[in-house]
Amino acid sequence: SMIIMEVVNMIDTKNMNLSELSTATRENLESLGYGPGTIQMVNRIWQDLSQFLGGRGETPFQPVYGLEYLHERIGYPECLYRKLTPNERDYIRAVRMLERLRIRDFSPGLIREYLSWLEHDRGCGISTRNQRLAALRSFFKYVSVEAPENMLLCQKIVNIPYAKKEQAAVCYLTTEEMAKLLRQPDQSSSIGRRDLCFLSLLYDTGARVSEILSLKVRDVHLSTPAKVILYGKGRKLREVPILPNTALHLQQYLTEHKLSAPEKLDRTLFVNRQGNPLTRAGATYILNKYVQMAELDTHVSPHILRHTKAMHLLEAGINIFYIKDLLGHEDISTTEVYAKASIETQRRALEKHSLVMPPATPSWVTNTDTLEWLKALGK
């Protein structure tokens, strides 16, 4: 939530429109070392705002469509515009919208309408709504300092409360389900071996799927003790150990694809059939394929494998602070959700320290002679 506040210290909020702000934000985030996921999230806020304001149909927010913008501003040929994807056209419209928007155009009511639009029209969840609000609150805190004439407006926006959400139950696979899933890839094919290596590493490290997809060959170290270097949120680096069997899969993968040569150290570790870096959509497709093959009666996303690793470690009695470091959590409270969810761990802890004795058994129940005599009476 502090990202925008961190980067806009180079931006003149009084003289720049939001189109220039969006561009400067992206460039500053890149210079500060933030990953593409963070940059995309921040830019998405401005695009969302422009889409929301354009839909209201009010001046000065009436949208000017992409073709007109391209002709007027950069002389872009119409034939080339027709070849743009819908997303690219939406982005052009967003930029045009933001060029008309100034700080004075905001109000607490407008922000509340925008948040409501996110939930009801866009179908976003509470987490997304609160994420957008957090970024906007941080931005307007900065504006109140740099442009004091807007302080009252900014304070009203900063005071907009977050929406409350119920803590969702942590979904994860049992050890039996996880083992069954990992047995599905066909190890006699190159694609099957790649998929098994990818799924094994994703589970073994408990990493975010974005962290695995961004791995370079140089980030894999197979000398004992084997480890991978992951770049988490905010480009924070952490070293994660990998177990021997996963290291063997990685060694086989590197050898098969001839990735051990020095000139290939900066190549993306996992690629698709075309040799391009594996995407999040590709990773989801791979996982779903094997979930169906394993006939698992549950929805499984790449992030659920992260939950699964955390829960398995917790149920094995691993200290929660080690799990926190493994997952790359900033705050232990984030990791504590797994402890609350682990009923099996709670049951074992209670059994270990329970002083309650079982009910006393009557002596005649254990006296076999008496039992045989009673049975004989009924014959």
LUMLUMKOL-130794 format. One record per residue: residue in three letters; z, y, x negated of N, C-alpha, C in turn. Coordinates in steps of 0.05 Angstrom, whole numbers, plus 5000, padded with zeros to 4 digits. Layout:
N
ALAZYXZYXZYX
...
***
This chain:
379
SER500049764984500050005000500050254983
MET500550224957500650464940498050504925
ILE496050354931493550364916492150634918
ILE491850724944490450984948492051204935
MET494751194938496451404927496151414896
GLU495651184884495351164855492751284845
VAL490651264860488051344850487151624858
VAL488251724880487151984889488352224874
ASN490052174853491052394837488852534821
MET486452424821484252554808482352684828
ILE483152694853481352784874482453044887
ASP480653234890481353494903481153454933
THR483353394947483253324975482453564992
LYS482753804982482254044999479154095000
ASN477754024979474954094977473053854981
MET474053614981472353374983472353265011
ASN470053175020469953035045470552735040
LEU470752575062471552305058469452125046
SER466952205047464852055034465252075003
GLU465752314994466252354965468852214957
LEU470852224975473352094971473051794968
SER471351674985470851384984469651314957
THR467651464948466251414923468251444899
ALA469751664899471651704878473851494877
THR474751404901476751194902475750944889
ARG473250864896472050624884471850644854
GLU470850864844470550904815473250904800
ASN475251024813477851034800479250764800
LEU478850614822480050344823478850174801
GLU476150194797474850044776475950114749
SER476250374744477250454718480150374713
LEU481750344735484450254732484749944731
GLY482449804732482549514728482949354753
TYR482749474777483149324801480749144806
GLY481248914819479148724824477348804847
PRO475148664851473248724872474448694900
GLY476348504904477648474930479148714938
THR480648834920482149084926480349314932
ILE478249344916476349554921474949524948
GLN474249284954472949234980474849305003
MET477449235000479349295021479649595026
VAL479849745004480150035007477650165019
ASN475350085010472850185021472550115050
ARG473649875058473349785085474849975104
ILE477050095094478650275111476850515119
TRP475450625100473750865106471450775125
GLN470350545120468150455137469150405166
ASP471550285168472750245194473150505209
LEU474150705194474650965207472051085217
SER469951075200467451195209466351055233
GLN466550785234465550635257467050705282
PHE469750735279471450805302470751085312
LEU470551275294470051545302467251575314
GLY465251435303462551445313462451335342
GLY464051135347464051015374465251195395
ARG466851395387468051575406465951765417
GLY463751815402461651985412462352275414
GLU464252365398465152645400464252805376
THR463553055379463053225356465653285343
PRO465753315316463553295297463053015287
PHE463652815303463552545294461052395304
GLN459252535317456852405327455252275304
PRO454852015304453551885281450651965278
VAL449751995253446952025247446051765234
TYR444051635246443451365238442151355211
GLY442251115199441551075171438751175164
LEU436751125181433951195174433751495170
GLU434851645189434851945186436252035161
TYR438551915156440051985132438351935106
LEU437051705105435551635081433251825077
HIS431851895099429552075097430452355088
GLU432552455100433452725095434652765067
ARG436352565059437952605035436552505009
ILE435252275011434152164986431252074988
GLY429952145010427052085013426451785012
TYR428251625023427951335022425751245041
PRO423751095031421451015049422450845072
GLU421150895096421950745119421550445116
CYS419350375102418750085099420949945084
LEU422250085064424449965050426949945066
TYR427350155083429750155100429749915119
ARG427349845129427149615147428049355134
LYS427949345108428749095093431749075088
LEU433149295094436049285089437449095109
THR439548975099441148795117442748965136
PRO443748845158445449005177447849125163
ASN449048975145451449085131450749325114
GLU448449315101447549545085447049785103
ARG445849745126445349965145448050085155
ASP449949905161452549995170453950165149
TYR453550085123454850235102453650525100
ILE450950545103449650805102450650975124
ARG450950865148451951015171454851105165
ALA456350935152459151005146459251235127
VAL457551235106457551455087456751715101
ARG454751705119453951945133456252055150
MET457651875163459851955180462052095163
LEU462651975141464952075125464252345113
GLU461652415109460952675099461752895118
ARG462152835143462853035163465853055168
LEU467352875156470152855163471952995142
ARG473853155151475653305134478553235141
ILE480353305123483153245128484153375154
ARG483153615160484053755185483153615210
ASP481253425208480253285231482153055240
PHE484152995223485952775230488252875247
SER489452695262491852755278493352485282
PRO495952495287497352245293496152085316
GLY495252235337494052095359491451955352
LEU489852085334487451955325487951705309
ILE489951715292490751475276491651245295
ARG493251315315494251115334491850995349
GLU489951155357487651055371486050865353
TYR485850945328484450775308485750505305
LEU488450505303489850255300489650085325
SER489650215348489250065373486449945374
TRP484550105365481750005365481449765347
LEU482849765324482749535305483649285319
GLU485849305334487049075347485348975371
HIS484549155388483449075414480349055414
ASP479049235400476149225399475049055376
ARG476249085353475348935330476648655329
GLY478848615343480148355343481748295318
CYS482548505304484148465279487048395287
GLY488348245269491148165273493048395265
ILE495648335270497748535264497748595234
SER497348385217497448425188495348615179
THR492948585189490748765182491349055191
ARG492349075215493049335226495149475208
ASN497249325201499349445184498349505156
GLN496449345146495349395119493749655119
ARG492149695140490649945141492550185144
LEU494650155160496550375163498050435137
ALA498750225122500150265097498550435077
ALA495950375076494150525058493950815067
LEU493650855093493451125103495951285099
ARG498251155103500851295099501151375070
SER500451205051500651275023498751505016
PHE496351505028494551725023495651985033
PHE496651985057497552245069500252335056
LYS501752155044504052245028503052415004
TYR500952314992499852464969498752734978
VAL497252735001496052985011498253195016
SER500553105027502753295033503753435009
VAL503553294986504553414961502453604949
GLU499853514949497753664936496753894954
ALA497053864980496154074999498354125019
PRO500454275011502854315028502254435055
GLU499954575058499254685084498854475105
ASN498354225095497953995114500553825117
MET502753925107505153765105506153665133
LEU506153835153507153755179505353535191
LEU502753575189500853375199501253105184
CYS501453125157501752875141504352735148
GLN506552885152509052755158508952615185
LYS507652725204507352595230505852325228
ILE503752325211502252085206503851875191
VAL505351965171506951785155509151655172
ASN510051795192512151685210511151485231
ILE508551435232507551235251508650965243
PRO510050825261511350575253509350345251
TYR510150145234508649895233509149735258
ALA507149575265507449395288509149155279
LYS510849065297512448825290510848575296
LYS511148375280509848115284511747885279
GLU511347685295513047445291512247305266
GLN514247195252513647035228512346775235
ALA509846755227508346505234509446275218
ALA509246035230510145795216508245745193
VAL509345645171507745575147506345315152
CYS503645315151502145075155501544945128
TYR501844695125501344555100500744265105
LEU499644125086499043845087501343675076
THR501743445087503743265075502543155049
THR504243025033503242905008501142685014
GLU501542535036499542335043496842455051
GLU496942675067494542815075493042935051
MET494543055033493343175010492042964992
ALA493342744988492242524972489642414985
LYS489742395011487342295026485042485023
LEU485642745024483542945020482242924993
LEU483842894972482842874945481342614939
ARG481542424956480042174953477242184964
GLN476542394978474042414992471542474975
PRO471742654955469342714939468142464925
ASP465542454925464042234913463842284883
GLN465342134867465442184838462942074824
SER461141934839458741844826456542054826
SER457042284839455042504839456142744825
SER454442914814455243154800456643344819
ILE455643384843456843564862459543464870
GLY459843194874462443084882464543124860
ARG463643094835465543134813466343424810
ARG464443604815465143894816467143954838
ASP466643844862468343904884471143794879
LEU471343554868473943444862475443604841
CYS474043694821475243864801476244124813
PHE474644244830475344504843477844464861
LEU477844264879480044224897482644144882
SER482343984861484643904845485944144832
LEU484244324821485344554807486544754827
LEU485244784850486344964871489044874880
TYR489344604884491944504893494044504870
ASP493144414846495044384824496244644815
THR494744854816495745124807497045274829
GLY496545204855497645354877496445644877
ALA494045674866492845934863491546034889
ARG491146294891489446404912486546324906
VAL485046274927482246184922480746394906
SER481246654910479846854894480546834865
GLU482946744858483646714830482146484817
ILE481646274832480146044821477246114819
LEU476146254839473346324839472646514817
SER474546684808474046884787474546774759
LEU475346524757475846404731473346404713
LYS473746474688471646444668472246204651
VAL470246104637470645874620472845924600
ARG472946164589474946234569477846224580
ASP478146234606480846234618482045954619
VAL480445754612481445474613482145384585
HIS484645294582485645194556486644914560
LEU485244724548485844434552487444314530
SER487944464509489744354488492544334499
THR494044134490496744084501498644314493
PRO500144434512500044374541497744524555
ALA496244384572493944494585494844714605
LYS493144924607493845144624491245294632
VAL491445454652489345644659490545924661
ILE488946124656489846404658488646524683
LEU490446604701489546704727490047014728
TYR488247144742488547434746489047474776
GLY491547554782492347584810491947854820
LYS493447924841493148194853493848404833
GLY492248614833492648834814491948754786
ARG490248544783489348444758491748364740
LYS493948284752496248184737495647904727
LEU496147864701495547614688497947424689
ARG497447164694499546964691498346704681
GLU499846564665499046304655500246084673
VAL498645894682499545684699498945414686
PRO500945244683500444984671498944804690
ILE497344624680495944424696496644144686
LEU496743964705497643684699495343534685
PRO496043314671494143164655491643074671
ASN491942974695489642874710487743104717
THR488843334724487143564730485743654704
ALA487143644682485943724656483643534650
LEU483843274656481743084651479243154668
HIS479743234693477443314711476043564699
LEU477643754689476543994678474943934652
GLN476043754636474643684611471943554617
GLN472043374637469543234645467543444655
TYR468443634671466743834683465444014662
LEU467144104643466144274621464044124604
THR464543874598462743714582460043664597
GLU460343594622457943524638456043764641
HIS457244004644455644244648455244404622
LYS456044284599455544404573456744684571
LEU459144714580460444974581462345034558
SER462444844539464344874517463245044494
ALA460645104495459445264474460445554474
PRO460845674450462045944449460546154465
GLU457846124467456346324481456646314512
LYS458046094521458446064550461246114559
LEU462946224541465746274547466146474570
ASP464246654573464446864594463046794620
ARG462146544622460846454647462946394668
THR462246434693464046354715464346054715
LEU466845954718467345674716465945514737
PHE466245584762465145434784462645574796
VAL460445424797457945544807456845354829
ASN454945464845453745304866451245164856
ARG449745054874447344904866445245074852
GLN445145334859443245514847444245634821
GLY446645564813447645664788449045934790
ASN449346024815450746274820453746224824
PRO455446424818458346384822458946294850
LEU460746104852461645994878463046214894
THR462446254919463646464935465946354952
ARG467346534965469546454983468346285006
ALA466046365016464846215038464045935028
GLY463045915004462345664992464745484989
ALA467045604980469445444976470445345003
THR470345505023471145425050469445195060
TYR466845215055464945005064465644735050
ILE466244745024466944505009469444375021
LEU471444545025473944435036473644315064
ASN472244465081471844365108470344105109
LYS468444065091466843825090468743585085
TYR470543615066472243385059474543355079
VAL475343575092477343545113476243375136
GLN473743425143472443265164472142975155
MET471442925130471142655120473842505120
ALA476042655114478642535114479842505142
GLU478442625162479342615190482142725193
LEU482642945180485243085183485243235209
ASP487243195225487443325252488843585250
THR487843765233489044025230487044215217
HIS487344475222485644675208486644715180
VAL484844695161485544725132483744935120
SER484945145109483545355095484345335065
PRO482845455047483745455019486545555015
HIS487445745031490145845027492245645036
ILE491545465054493445265062494045075039
LEU492145035021492744864997494845004979
ARG494845264979496945424964499645374978
HIS499745395005502145335019503045045013
THR501144865013501744585009503044534982
LYS502044654961503144624934506044724934
ALA506444964946509145084946511144904961
MET510344794984512044624999512644364985
HIS510744254972511143994958513044034934
LEU512844264920514644324898517544364909
LEU517744504931520344554942521644304952
GLU520144124965521243874974521843684952
ALA520643734928521343574904523743674890
GLY524943894901527443994888526944204866
ILE524544304864523944504843525244774851
ASN526344904831527645164835525645364847
ILE526545514867524845704881523845924863
PHE525345994842524546204823522146114806
TYR522045854800519745744786517245754804
ILE517645684830515445694849514445984852
LYS516246174852515446454854513646534830
ASP514446454806512746514783510146374783
LEU510146124792507645974794505646104813
LEU506646194836504946314856504146604850
GLY505646724831505047004825506047204845
HIS508347134858509547314877511147534863
GLU510947774872512547994861515447974869
ASP515947904894518647904905519347624914
ILE521847544908522747274916522847244946
SER523047464961523047444990520447335001
THR518247374987515647264995515746954993
THR517046864972517146574967519146434986
GLU521146584995523246465011522246365038
VAL519846445047518746345072518346045070
TYR517845945046517445655043520145505046
ALA522245635036524845505039525745495068
LYS525045705083525745705112524145495127
ALA521745445117519945265132520444965125
SER521744915103522044635094524344495108
ILE523844375131525944225145526743985129
GLU524843855116525443625100527443685078
THR526943915065528844005043531544055054
GLN531744185078534344245090535743985097
ARG534243785108535443535115536643395091
ARG535243395069536243255045538643395034
ALA538643665034540943815025543443765041
LEU543043745068545343685086546343405081
GLU544543215078545442935073546942915047
LYS546143065027547443045001550343145001
HIS550843335018553543455018555143405044
SER554143225061555543165086557942985081
LEU560243055094562742905093563242745119
VAL561442765138561742635164561242335161
MET563142175170562841885169561541775194
PRO560141555192558941435216561041325235
PRO560441285261562441175280563440905271
ALA566040855276567240595268566040375285
THR565540145273564339915286566539725294
PRO566739645320568839445329568639195312
SER571039075306571138845289569538605300
TRP569538575327568138345338565138345334
VAL564038595329561138625325560238485299
THR562038495279561338365254562438085251
ASN563837985272564937715271562837525284
THR561437385267559237215277560236985294
ASP562636875289563636655305564136755333
THR565236985336565837095363563137145378
LEU561237255364558637305376557237055386
GLU557436845369556236585377557636465402
TRP560336495403561836395425561136535451
LEU560736805449559936965472557136885482
LYS555336845464552636765472552636495486
ALA554436315476554636045488555636045516
LEU557236255523558336265551556136315571
GLY553936445562551836515581549836285586
LYS550136065572548335845575549235645596
***
